Amino acid sequence: MDSDEFIRLVSQRAHVPEEQARELTRATMLTLAERITGGEARHLAGVLPAEIAPPLVPPEDVAQKLGVAEFVRRVSERAGVDETVARRGVAAVFMTLGEAVPGTEFQDVMSQLPNEFQNI
């Protein structure tokens, strides 16, 4: 899946324009990089389109402990949208990642997140 298709799918799923989907994707990937280990973030970045992956390179290897509410709050702030739109965006990005990432890589990422992320 290329980056244009990824953004198109996020846009459709989150019910937002493509430019906003791009910002939501960037914000979600930045926040995800903070929440998973550095090694997992780098591995995930290696299987994604270059335009999607750069925000996944974390500044440190230690994952921060963020629940869904804080994750969504950070995405909201970074993307400049309200939390309802941010929550839809995060869900759309996660759904699209699940399709874009080969094999069990996305399951490996999700295993580092609390169970509450399964219902976002």
Backbone as a chain_set.jsonl record, in Angstrom:
{"seq": "MDSDEFIRLVSQRAHVPEEQARELTRATMLTLAERITGGEARHLAGVLPAEIAPPLVPPEDVAQKLGVAEFVRRVSERAGVDETVARRGVAAVFMTLGEAVPGTEFQDVMSQLPNEFQNI", "coords": {"N": [[0.857, -1.173, 0.0], [0.66, 2.166, -0.933], [1.585, 5.532, 0.187], [-0.329, 7.451, -0.578], [-2.666, 5.935, -0.963], [-2.954, 4.959, 1.631], [-3.467, 7.35, 3.083], [-5.834, 8.125, 1.797], [-7.561, 6.05, 2.58], [-7.586, 6.441, 5.387], [-8.769, 8.972, 5.426], [-11.346, 8.403, 4.383], [-12.291, 6.58, 6.315], [-12.186, 8.036, 8.704], [-13.82, 10.084, 8.085], [-12.974, 12.627, 7.182], [-11.366, 15.376, 5.415], [-8.692, 14.735, 3.012], [-6.302, 16.176, 3.572], [-6.548, 16.718, 6.287], [-6.617, 14.101, 7.165], [-4.019, 13.379, 6.608], [-2.633, 14.912, 8.511], [-3.723, 13.824, 10.858], [-2.764, 11.226, 10.617], [0.028, 11.647, 10.742], [0.203, 12.749, 13.356], [-0.807, 10.609, 14.869], [1.094, 8.626, 14.332], [3.408, 9.796, 15.411], [2.686, 9.847, 18.115], [2.242, 7.143, 18.571], [4.855, 6.231, 18.269], [5.934, 7.162, 20.622], [4.692, 5.539, 22.406], [5.281, 2.84, 21.958], [8.034, 0.481, 22.059], [11.345, 1.527, 21.067], [12.678, -0.212, 19.305], [10.555, -1.69, 18.193], [9.159, 0.381, 16.98], [11.006, 1.227, 15.033], [11.132, -1.101, 13.515], [8.488, -1.293, 12.555], [8.427, 1.09, 11.078], [10.111, 0.356, 9.032], [8.552, -1.183, 7.334], [6.611, 0.378, 6.299], [5.307, 2.909, 3.983], [7.606, 5.463, 2.991], [6.717, 8.112, 3.396], [4.914, 7.879, 5.444], [6.248, 6.638, 7.513], [8.492, 8.203, 8.739], [7.742, 9.723, 11.165], [7.732, 7.681, 13.008], [10.201, 7.089, 14.088], [11.546, 6.945, 17.1], [12.697, 9.24, 19.69], [13.814, 8.03, 21.87], [14.404, 4.755, 23.321], [12.653, 3.727, 25.208], [9.354, 2.928, 25.98], [6.591, 5.083, 26.561], [4.106, 5.152, 29.107], [1.004, 5.328, 28.147], [-2.451, 5.767, 28.285], [-5.528, 5.253, 26.425], [-7.008, 7.674, 26.51], [-5.076, 9.721, 27.003], [-3.42, 9.267, 24.808], [-5.16, 9.9, 22.666], [-5.631, 12.582, 23.349], [-3.092, 13.722, 22.921], [-2.801, 13.26, 20.164], [-4.915, 14.824, 19.248], [-4.06, 17.408, 20.006], [-1.643, 17.612, 18.524], [-2.556, 17.34, 15.882], [-4.291, 19.398, 15.687], [-7.073, 19.237, 16.055], [-10.378, 18.521, 17.414], [-11.031, 16.269, 20.193], [-12.883, 14.282, 19.518], [-12.717, 14.05, 16.731], [-10.035, 13.369, 16.638], [-10.051, 10.853, 17.929], [-11.56, 9.338, 16.091], [-9.788, 9.54, 13.97], [-7.471, 8.227, 14.976], [-8.493, 5.639, 15.274], [-9.031, 5.116, 12.56], [-6.452, 5.249, 11.452], [-5.192, 3.139, 12.832], [-6.751, 0.975, 11.895], [-6.116, 1.06, 9.204], [-3.351, 0.69, 9.306], [-3.367, -1.958, 10.166], [-4.095, -3.241, 7.83], [-2.102, -2.46, 6.063], [0.361, -3.285, 7.009], [2.547, -5.984, 6.769], [2.162, -9.522, 7.566], [2.556, -10.488, 10.973], [3.316, -8.152, 12.117], [1.784, -5.812, 12.814], [0.216, -6.883, 14.844], [2.212, -7.348, 16.699], [2.858, -4.733, 17.379], [0.389, -3.87, 18.483], [0.31, -5.554, 20.677], [1.896, -4.308, 22.486], [0.395, -2.334, 23.507], [-2.138, -1.275, 25.87], [-5.102, -3.267, 26.506], [-7.364, -1.665, 26.114], [-6.935, -0.25, 23.794], [-7.751, -1.877, 21.769], [-10.403, -1.411, 21.357], [-10.744, 1.096, 20.313]], "CA": [[0.0, 0.0, 0.0], [1.467, 3.383, -0.955], [1.156, 6.542, 1.152], [-1.565, 8.094, -1.04], [-3.77, 5.027, -0.655], [-3.06, 4.948, 3.094], [-4.145, 8.591, 3.487], [-7.2, 8.053, 1.26], [-8.336, 5.161, 3.455], [-7.774, 7.127, 6.673], [-9.735, 10.03, 5.161], [-12.676, 7.791, 4.265], [-12.684, 5.943, 7.578], [-12.356, 9.047, 9.748], [-14.775, 11.065, 7.563], [-12.316, 13.931, 7.164], [-10.654, 15.621, 4.153], [-7.39, 14.074, 2.945], [-5.258, 16.958, 4.251], [-6.707, 16.471, 7.719], [-6.22, 12.704, 7.367], [-2.55, 13.381, 6.613], [-2.222, 15.44, 9.822], [-4.099, 12.828, 11.859], [-1.833, 10.11, 10.476], [1.314, 12.097, 11.278], [0.07, 12.88, 14.805], [-0.973, 9.267, 15.434], [2.37, 7.916, 14.238], [4.302, 10.393, 16.408], [2.243, 9.415, 19.438], [2.495, 5.703, 18.628], [6.298, 6.064, 18.471], [6.199, 7.405, 22.039], [4.003, 4.525, 23.213], [5.865, 1.508, 21.771], [9.486, 0.497, 22.2], [12.082, 2.048, 19.929], [12.929, -1.287, 18.349], [9.301, -1.993, 17.491], [8.861, 1.532, 16.122], [11.902, 1.173, 13.875], [10.724, -2.243, 12.694], [7.253, -0.891, 11.881], [8.798, 2.106, 10.087], [10.757, -0.315, 7.914], [7.592, -1.846, 6.448], [5.616, 1.368, 5.86], [5.787, 3.873, 2.989], [8.514, 6.46, 3.56], [5.989, 9.31, 3.793], [4.172, 7.56, 6.659], [7.153, 6.096, 8.518], [9.439, 9.04, 9.492], [7.39, 10.059, 12.546], [7.836, 6.525, 13.888], [11.53, 6.928, 14.656], [11.436, 7.589, 18.405], [13.911, 9.829, 20.224], [14.369, 7.129, 22.873], [13.947, 3.376, 23.159], [11.714, 3.347, 26.255], [7.956, 3.276, 25.695], [5.865, 5.809, 27.591], [2.851, 4.526, 29.504], [-0.123, 6.188, 27.806], [-3.739, 5.137, 28.042], [-6.211, 5.746, 25.236], [-7.406, 9.077, 26.668], [-3.893, 10.558, 26.816], [-3.003, 9.064, 23.421], [-6.074, 10.697, 21.84], [-5.394, 13.991, 23.667], [-1.872, 14.14, 22.226], [-3.09, 13.306, 18.723], [-5.773, 15.994, 19.077], [-3.204, 18.591, 20.101], [-0.694, 17.626, 17.408], [-3.254, 17.481, 14.602], [-5.105, 20.607, 15.713], [-8.483, 18.874, 15.926], [-10.954, 18.175, 18.716], [-10.764, 14.878, 20.577], [-13.778, 13.37, 18.799], [-12.098, 13.829, 15.422], [-8.771, 12.654, 16.893], [-10.371, 9.446, 18.225], [-11.906, 8.719, 14.805], [-8.547, 9.469, 13.201], [-6.627, 7.158, 15.528], [-9.122, 4.37, 14.895], [-8.843, 4.941, 11.116], [-5.032, 4.954, 11.214], [-4.924, 1.777, 13.312], [-7.391, 0.033, 10.98], [-5.349, 1.087, 7.964], [-2.082, 0.023, 9.607], [-3.638, -3.388, 10.201], [-4.134, -3.735, 6.455], [-0.892, -2.074, 5.326], [1.554, -3.91, 7.567], [2.531, -7.421, 6.467], [2.345, -10.553, 8.596], [2.113, -10.257, 12.346], [3.96, -6.938, 12.619], [0.83, -4.945, 13.494], [-0.142, -7.561, 16.098], [3.328, -7.095, 17.618], [2.679, -3.358, 17.856], [-0.791, -3.824, 19.35], [0.583, -6.284, 21.919], [2.572, -3.39, 23.408], [-0.594, -1.365, 23.972], [-3.16, -1.85, 26.747], [-6.276, -3.837, 25.824], [-8.336, -0.627, 25.766], [-6.676, 0.211, 22.433], [-8.434, -2.765, 20.838], [-11.771, -0.921, 21.161], [-10.742, 2.516, 19.97]], "C": [[0.907, 1.241, 0.0], [0.862, 4.439, -0.028], [-0.141, 7.24, 0.72], [-2.787, 7.231, -0.73], [-4.016, 4.975, 0.856], [-3.858, 6.17, 3.559], [-5.589, 8.602, 2.998], [-8.085, 7.189, 2.164], [-8.595, 5.804, 4.818], [-8.827, 8.221, 6.508], [-11.164, 9.478, 5.113], [-13.156, 7.26, 5.611], [-12.939, 6.943, 8.698], [-13.365, 10.123, 9.352], [-14.218, 12.484, 7.654], [-11.662, 14.133, 5.791], [-9.256, 14.996, 4.187], [-6.287, 14.854, 3.647], [-5.338, 16.753, 5.765], [-6.321, 15.03, 8.052], [-4.699, 12.588, 7.422], [-2.029, 13.853, 7.978], [-2.554, 14.454, 10.944], [-3.152, 11.63, 11.814], [-0.483, 10.47, 11.075], [1.267, 12.151, 12.809], [-0.061, 11.513, 15.48], [0.346, 8.517, 15.421], [3.384, 8.476, 15.226], [3.97, 9.885, 17.808], [2.474, 7.913, 19.617], [3.985, 5.443, 18.892], [6.683, 6.308, 19.931], [5.706, 6.243, 22.902], [4.587, 3.123, 23.069], [7.387, 1.609, 21.905], [10.153, 0.996, 20.93], [12.334, 0.997, 18.872], [11.698, -1.628, 17.542], [8.935, -0.858, 16.548], [9.731, 1.513, 14.872], [11.516, 0.027, 12.937], [9.461, -1.906, 11.898], [7.557, 0.134, 10.788], [9.416, 1.464, 8.847], [9.804, -0.974, 6.937], [6.509, -0.894, 5.933], [6.181, 2.263, 4.762], [6.602, 4.97, 3.671], [7.784, 7.71, 4.061], [5.206, 9.111, 5.09], [5.141, 7.256, 7.807], [8.005, 7.092, 9.297], [9.026, 9.412, 10.909], [7.539, 8.888, 13.524], [9.207, 6.346, 14.512], [11.563, 7.684, 15.981], [12.769, 8.18, 18.877], [14.579, 8.953, 21.285], [13.744, 5.751, 22.734], [12.876, 2.956, 24.16], [10.31, 3.83, 25.908], [7.348, 4.037, 26.864], [4.563, 5.071, 27.889], [1.716, 5.512, 29.257], [-1.375, 5.344, 27.645], [-4.371, 5.75, 26.805], [-6.525, 7.233, 25.358], [-6.221, 10.02, 26.428], [-3.377, 10.451, 25.384], [-3.842, 9.954, 22.502], [-5.861, 12.188, 22.094], [-4.167, 14.51, 22.925], [-2.085, 14.228, 20.715], [-3.931, 14.545, 18.42], [-4.941, 17.27, 19.053], [-2.275, 18.703, 18.886], [-1.355, 17.867, 16.059], [-4.111, 18.744, 14.544], [-6.58, 20.343, 15.497], [-9.05, 18.574, 17.311], [-10.789, 16.669, 18.971], [-11.684, 13.877, 19.897], [-13.194, 13.034, 17.433], [-10.797, 13.042, 15.602], [-9.031, 11.175, 17.154], [-10.744, 8.706, 16.94], [-10.66, 8.548, 13.945], [-7.639, 8.361, 13.667], [-7.191, 5.798, 15.126], [-8.897, 4.087, 13.406], [-7.391, 4.593, 10.785], [-4.717, 3.531, 11.654], [-5.524, 0.736, 12.363], [-6.582, -0.07, 9.688], [-3.975, 0.447, 8.165], [-2.251, -1.494, 9.601], [-3.67, -4.017, 8.819], [-2.814, -3.515, 5.719], [0.357, -2.825, 5.767], [1.489, -5.421, 7.358], [2.667, -8.31, 7.71], [1.8, -10.163, 9.951], [2.681, -8.976, 12.933], [2.988, -6.025, 13.366], [0.365, -5.573, 14.806], [0.944, -7.36, 17.139], [3.214, -5.692, 18.212], [1.527, -3.311, 18.854], [-0.554, -4.545, 20.674], [1.308, -5.409, 22.941], [1.619, -2.348, 23.987], [-1.589, -2.037, 24.913], [-4.369, -2.338, 25.94], [-7.293, -2.788, 25.399], [-8.125, -0.066, 24.355], [-7.372, -0.674, 21.398], [-9.832, -2.234, 20.482], [-11.837, 0.543, 20.754], [-11.522, 2.777, 18.697]], "O": [[1.81, 1.355, 0.829], [-0.245, 4.261, 0.481], [-0.965, 7.584, 1.568], [-3.818, 7.739, -0.289], [-5.164, 4.95, 1.3], [-4.806, 6.041, 4.332], [-6.479, 9.048, 3.722], [-9.219, 7.558, 2.471], [-9.706, 5.717, 5.342], [-9.691, 8.376, 7.371], [-12.072, 10.029, 5.734], [-14.306, 7.476, 5.993], [-13.807, 6.726, 9.543], [-13.729, 10.97, 10.168], [-14.881, 13.406, 8.128], [-11.427, 13.159, 5.076], [-8.703, 14.758, 5.261], [-5.412, 14.247, 4.265], [-4.314, 16.628, 6.436], [-5.756, 14.773, 9.115], [-4.158, 11.793, 8.191], [-1.099, 13.266, 8.53], [-1.763, 14.27, 11.869], [-2.783, 11.085, 12.854], [0.09, 9.686, 11.833], [2.176, 11.661, 13.479], [0.513, 11.29, 16.546], [0.684, 7.841, 16.393], [4.146, 7.714, 15.821], [4.86, 9.537, 18.584], [2.859, 7.468, 20.698], [4.332, 4.538, 19.652], [7.65, 5.727, 20.422], [6.232, 5.994, 23.987], [4.412, 2.293, 23.962], [7.949, 2.704, 21.866], [9.585, 0.897, 19.842], [12.221, 1.272, 17.677], [11.786, -1.833, 16.331], [8.455, -1.1, 15.441], [9.24, 1.758, 13.77], [11.57, 0.171, 11.716], [9.378, -2.202, 10.706], [7.003, 0.053, 9.691], [9.26, 1.975, 7.738], [10.201, -1.298, 5.818], [5.6, -1.312, 5.216], [7.399, 2.37, 4.618], [6.309, 5.353, 4.804], [8.2, 8.304, 5.056], [4.873, 10.087, 5.763], [4.859, 7.595, 8.956], [8.237, 6.84, 10.479], [9.879, 9.421, 11.797], [7.478, 9.086, 14.737], [9.359, 5.509, 15.402], [11.602, 8.915, 15.995], [13.837, 7.686, 18.514], [15.766, 9.111, 21.568], [12.693, 5.591, 22.114], [12.246, 1.915, 23.972], [10.108, 5.0, 25.583], [7.563, 3.681, 28.023], [3.989, 4.436, 27.004], [1.489, 6.421, 30.055], [-1.363, 4.328, 26.951], [-3.808, 6.665, 26.205], [-6.325, 7.981, 24.401], [-6.361, 11.016, 25.719], [-2.942, 11.449, 24.809], [-3.302, 10.674, 21.662], [-5.906, 12.982, 21.154], [-4.192, 15.607, 22.365], [-1.606, 15.159, 20.068], [-3.678, 15.239, 17.435], [-5.11, 18.112, 18.171], [-2.145, 19.776, 18.296], [-0.78, 18.523, 15.19], [-4.601, 19.117, 13.478], [-7.266, 21.123, 14.837], [-8.298, 18.395, 18.269], [-10.45, 15.907, 18.065], [-11.298, 12.722, 19.716], [-13.178, 11.872, 17.025], [-10.494, 12.15, 14.81], [-8.298, 10.326, 16.647], [-10.3, 7.579, 16.721], [-10.498, 7.531, 13.271], [-7.088, 7.624, 12.848], [-6.452, 4.915, 14.691], [-8.607, 2.952, 13.029], [-7.133, 3.739, 9.936], [-4.047, 2.793, 10.932], [-4.882, -0.27, 12.061], [-6.391, -1.161, 9.151], [-3.489, -0.262, 7.284], [-1.396, -2.224, 9.1], [-3.316, -5.184, 8.652], [-2.453, -4.304, 4.845], [1.301, -2.982, 4.991], [0.503, -6.063, 7.722], [3.205, -7.906, 8.741], [0.72, -9.582, 10.062], [2.541, -8.736, 14.132], [3.322, -5.515, 14.435], [0.142, -4.858, 15.783], [0.65, -7.217, 18.326], [3.446, -5.494, 19.404], [1.676, -2.771, 19.951], [-1.153, -4.186, 21.688], [1.332, -5.732, 24.129], [2.003, -1.569, 24.859], [-1.861, -3.23, 24.778], [-4.615, -1.87, 24.829], [-8.015, -2.993, 24.424], [-9.04, 0.528, 23.785], [-7.562, -0.249, 20.259], [-10.376, -2.571, 19.431], [-12.897, 1.161, 20.848], [-11.623, 3.924, 18.26]]}, "num_chains": 1, "name": "protein.A"}
